[in-house]
């Protein structure tokens, strides 16, 4: 049987993984430290972002970003009607109001024309989701909407590690924005547990994230704001540093495999189209394929 996702296979591809974990274990530093800082530097460089802060998971990356942008209870946040529940939970967890906006049927990304109709005086942020790692087709229009209405633009990039368009977006002129990342083990770039990150080019957002994730503190027992405990741990950071070296190779392999499976699917559909059997007609109907 071919597994849809074989994480053990992936782990075995990274020869340095066990030595990286051992390095953390022998260091005696299990919160923060140079391992976390090294990953943050490498991932900010990789995504061409000015700042990167490791956090506990993807949902916390979204939640901390909203708090850092000043989103509070009662504020409205526009989100796609189609996304993983974490996008919505990040909004509701801080008491903000979820405003769902429908998506394009072709690529399932949020529809900018419908966003415009959903904006009110209480709208404070928009969260486009790169669903299944695909770029939102209306990205440029959404950026313009946020700039014109002074809205915080938070990209949910949880499924987008290694996507080339990320670097292009980071070069655009956006007044106030951030990207939230998930390194859940099943992601293209996955940890060996939960982990996430926030990247941004906005100094005020970056400064707030660095405080919020660590009890609102820079120095021990000095707390500048009401923070949380949402830190990435050094073991996950060391693992991600090593896996990052392989990310482009793995993504290219996924593309090649997708092309193979797409070819098999099209061949199978073609056979069914010409079979004219009850079973073939039933399968095609489930795939929403019309029979001429």
C-alpha positions as CSV (number, residue, x, y, z in Angstrom):
1,X,0.0,0.0,0.0
2,X,1.3,3.5,-0.9
3,X,0.7,5.9,2.0
4,X,-0.8,9.3,1.2
5,X,1.8,10.8,3.5
6,X,4.7,8.9,5.0
7,X,6.2,11.0,7.7
8,X,8.6,8.3,8.8
9,X,10.0,8.2,5.2
10,X,10.4,11.9,5.3
11,X,12.2,11.9,8.6
12,X,14.6,9.3,7.4
13,X,15.6,11.5,4.5
14,X,17.1,14.0,6.9
15,X,20.4,12.4,8.1
16,X,21.1,15.4,10.4
17,X,17.8,15.2,12.3
18,X,18.8,13.0,15.2
19,X,22.1,14.9,15.7
20,X,20.1,18.2,15.8
21,X,17.8,16.9,18.5
22,X,20.7,15.5,20.4
23,X,22.4,18.9,20.2
24,X,19.4,20.5,21.9
25,X,19.2,17.8,24.6
26,X,22.9,18.2,25.5
27,X,22.7,22.0,25.5
28,X,20.4,22.2,28.5
29,X,18.5,25.1,26.9
30,X,14.9,24.0,26.3
31,X,13.1,27.3,26.0
32,X,14.3,29.9,23.5
33,X,18.0,30.2,22.7
34,X,20.1,30.1,19.6
35,X,18.2,27.2,18.0
36,X,15.0,29.2,17.8
37,X,16.9,32.3,16.7
38,X,18.7,30.4,13.9
39,X,15.4,29.0,12.5
40,X,13.8,32.5,12.6
41,X,16.7,33.9,10.7
42,X,16.7,31.2,8.1
43,X,13.0,31.2,7.6
44,X,12.8,35.0,7.3
45,X,15.6,34.8,4.7
46,X,13.8,32.0,2.9
47,X,10.5,33.9,2.7
48,X,12.2,37.2,2.1
49,X,10.5,38.6,5.2
50,X,12.0,41.3,7.5
51,X,11.0,39.6,10.7
52,X,10.1,36.0,11.8
53,X,9.1,34.8,15.2
54,X,8.5,31.1,16.1
55,X,5.4,30.3,18.0
56,X,3.6,27.3,19.4
57,X,1.4,26.4,16.4
58,X,-0.5,27.8,13.4
59,X,-3.6,28.9,15.2
60,X,-1.6,30.8,17.7
61,X,0.3,32.5,14.9
62,X,-3.0,33.8,13.6
63,X,-4.3,34.7,17.0
64,X,-1.1,36.5,18.1
65,X,-1.0,38.4,14.8
66,X,-4.6,39.7,15.3
67,X,-3.8,40.8,18.9
68,X,-0.6,42.4,17.8
69,X,-2.6,44.4,15.2
70,X,-4.9,45.7,17.9
71,X,-7.9,43.6,17.0
72,X,-10.2,43.4,20.0
73,X,-13.6,42.0,21.1
74,X,-16.4,43.2,18.9
75,X,-14.2,44.1,15.9
76,X,-15.1,42.4,12.6
77,X,-12.7,40.2,10.8
78,X,-13.4,39.0,7.2
79,X,-12.5,35.4,6.6
80,X,-13.1,32.9,3.8
81,X,-16.3,30.8,4.1
82,X,-14.1,27.8,3.1
83,X,-11.0,27.2,5.2
84,X,-9.7,25.0,8.1
85,X,-11.5,25.8,11.4
86,X,-8.3,27.2,12.9
87,X,-8.8,30.4,10.8
88,X,-12.2,31.0,12.4
89,X,-11.2,29.9,15.9
90,X,-8.3,32.4,15.9
91,X,-10.8,35.2,15.4
92,X,-13.4,34.0,17.9
93,X,-10.8,33.2,20.6
94,X,-10.1,36.9,21.0
95,X,-13.8,37.9,21.0
96,X,-13.8,39.4,17.5
97,X,-16.7,38.8,15.1
98,X,-16.2,36.4,12.2
99,X,-17.6,37.7,8.9
100,X,-17.5,34.8,6.4
101,X,-17.2,35.7,2.7
102,X,-17.7,33.2,0.0
103,X,-14.9,31.9,-2.3
104,X,-14.3,31.5,-6.0
105,X,-15.6,28.1,-7.1
106,X,-12.6,27.6,-9.4
107,X,-9.8,27.7,-6.8
108,X,-11.6,28.1,-3.4
109,X,-9.8,31.4,-2.6
110,X,-11.8,34.3,-1.1
111,X,-13.6,36.5,-3.5
112,X,-12.5,40.2,-3.4
113,X,-15.7,41.5,-5.0
114,X,-17.7,40.0,-2.1
115,X,-15.1,41.3,0.4
116,X,-16.0,44.9,-0.7
117,X,-19.7,44.3,0.1
118,X,-18.9,42.9,3.5
119,X,-16.8,45.8,4.8
120,X,-18.5,47.9,7.5
121,X,-17.2,50.6,9.9
122,X,-16.4,47.8,12.4
123,X,-14.2,45.9,9.9
124,X,-10.6,45.8,11.1
125,X,-8.9,42.9,9.3
126,X,-9.1,40.5,6.4
127,X,-7.6,37.0,6.5
128,X,-7.1,35.5,3.0
129,X,-6.2,31.8,3.1
130,X,-3.8,30.2,0.6
131,X,-6.0,27.1,0.7
132,X,-4.0,23.9,-0.2
133,X,-1.0,26.1,-0.8
134,X,-2.4,27.9,-3.8
135,X,-2.1,31.7,-4.1
136,X,-5.4,33.7,-3.8
137,X,-6.3,34.8,-7.3
138,X,-7.4,38.2,-6.0
139,X,-4.3,38.9,-3.9
140,X,-3.5,42.3,-5.5
141,X,-7.1,43.5,-5.2
142,X,-7.3,42.4,-1.6
143,X,-4.0,44.3,-0.8
144,X,-5.6,47.5,-2.4
145,X,-8.8,47.0,-0.4
146,X,-6.8,46.8,2.9
147,X,-4.6,49.8,2.0
148,X,-7.6,51.9,1.0
149,X,-9.6,51.0,4.1
150,X,-6.7,50.9,6.6
151,X,-7.3,47.3,7.4
152,X,-4.9,44.7,8.8
153,X,-4.1,42.1,6.2
154,X,-3.3,38.7,7.7
155,X,-2.4,36.0,5.2
156,X,-3.1,32.4,6.5
157,X,0.0,30.7,4.9
158,X,-0.4,27.5,7.0
159,X,-0.2,25.3,3.9
160,X,2.2,27.4,1.8
161,X,5.8,26.6,2.9
162,X,8.0,26.8,-0.2
163,X,5.5,28.6,-2.4
164,X,7.3,31.0,-4.7
165,X,4.5,33.6,-4.6
166,X,5.3,34.3,-1.0
167,X,8.4,36.2,-1.9
168,X,6.5,38.2,-4.5
169,X,3.9,39.2,-2.0
170,X,6.6,40.3,0.5
171,X,7.9,42.8,-2.1
172,X,4.5,44.5,-2.4
173,X,3.6,47.8,-0.7
174,X,1.2,46.8,2.1
175,X,0.6,49.2,5.0
176,X,0.1,46.6,7.7
177,X,0.3,42.9,7.2
178,X,1.7,39.6,8.5
179,X,1.7,35.9,7.5
180,X,0.8,33.1,9.8
181,X,2.5,29.7,9.3
182,X,1.8,26.2,10.6
183,X,4.5,23.5,10.9
184,X,2.1,20.8,11.9
185,X,3.9,17.5,11.0
186,X,1.7,16.9,7.9
187,X,2.6,20.2,6.3
188,X,5.2,20.6,3.5
189,X,7.6,21.9,6.2
190,X,6.6,19.9,9.3
191,X,8.0,19.7,12.8
192,X,7.9,16.6,15.0
193,X,5.1,18.1,17.0
194,X,3.2,21.4,16.9
195,X,4.9,24.6,15.9
196,X,4.2,27.8,13.9
197,X,5.6,31.2,13.0
198,X,4.7,34.7,12.1
199,X,6.5,36.6,9.4
200,X,6.0,40.3,8.7
201,X,7.7,43.4,7.3
202,X,5.9,45.6,9.8
203,X,8.1,46.6,12.8
204,X,5.2,47.3,15.2
205,X,3.6,43.9,14.5
206,X,7.0,42.2,14.9
207,X,7.7,43.9,18.2
208,X,4.3,43.0,19.6
209,X,4.6,39.3,18.5
210,X,8.0,39.0,20.2
211,X,6.4,40.2,23.5
212,X,3.0,38.5,23.3
213,X,4.4,35.0,22.7
214,X,6.5,35.2,25.9
215,X,4.2,36.5,28.6
216,X,4.6,40.1,27.3
217,X,8.3,39.9,28.4
218,X,11.7,40.6,26.9
219,X,13.6,40.2,30.2
220,X,12.7,37.7,32.8
221,X,10.1,39.0,35.3
222,X,9.7,42.3,33.4
223,X,6.3,42.2,31.6
224,X,5.5,45.1,29.3
225,X,2.0,43.9,28.2
226,X,-0.5,41.2,28.9
227,X,1.1,38.3,27.0
228,X,0.7,34.6,26.5
229,X,2.8,31.4,26.6
230,X,3.0,30.6,22.8
231,X,6.7,30.0,22.2
232,X,8.3,27.6,19.7
233,X,10.6,25.2,21.5
234,X,14.3,24.6,20.5
235,X,13.8,20.9,19.5
236,X,11.1,21.9,16.9
237,X,13.4,24.8,15.8
238,X,16.4,22.5,15.3
239,X,14.2,20.0,13.3
240,X,12.8,22.7,11.1
241,X,16.2,24.1,10.4
242,X,17.4,20.8,9.0
243,X,14.1,20.1,7.1
244,X,14.2,23.5,5.5
245,X,17.3,22.4,3.5
246,X,15.1,19.8,1.8
247,X,11.9,21.7,1.3
248,X,12.4,22.7,-2.3
249,X,13.4,19.2,-3.3
250,X,10.4,17.7,-1.5
251,X,8.0,20.3,-3.1
252,X,9.4,19.5,-6.6
253,X,8.8,15.8,-5.9
254,X,5.2,16.5,-4.9
255,X,4.7,18.4,-8.2
256,X,6.0,15.5,-10.2
257,X,3.8,13.0,-8.3
258,X,0.8,15.2,-8.8
259,X,1.3,15.3,-12.5
260,X,1.5,11.5,-12.6
261,X,-1.7,11.0,-10.5
262,X,-3.5,13.7,-12.6
263,X,-2.6,11.7,-15.8
264,X,-3.9,8.5,-14.2
265,X,-7.1,10.2,-13.2
266,X,-7.7,11.7,-16.6
267,X,-7.1,8.3,-18.3
268,X,-9.5,6.6,-15.8
269,X,-12.2,9.2,-16.4
270,X,-11.8,8.8,-20.2
271,X,-12.3,5.0,-19.8
272,X,-15.5,5.6,-17.7
273,X,-16.8,8.2,-20.3
274,X,-16.8,5.5,-22.9
275,X,-17.9,2.6,-20.8
276,X,-21.6,3.5,-20.7
277,X,-22.1,1.1,-17.7
278,X,-24.2,1.8,-14.6
279,X,-21.1,1.7,-12.4
280,X,-19.2,4.1,-14.7
281,X,-22.1,6.5,-14.8
282,X,-22.5,6.4,-11.0
283,X,-18.8,7.2,-10.4
284,X,-18.8,10.0,-12.9
285,X,-21.8,11.5,-11.3
286,X,-20.0,11.5,-7.9
287,X,-17.1,13.3,-9.5
288,X,-19.6,15.9,-10.9
289,X,-18.6,15.1,-14.4
290,X,-21.4,15.5,-17.0
291,X,-21.9,12.8,-19.6
292,X,-22.7,14.0,-23.1
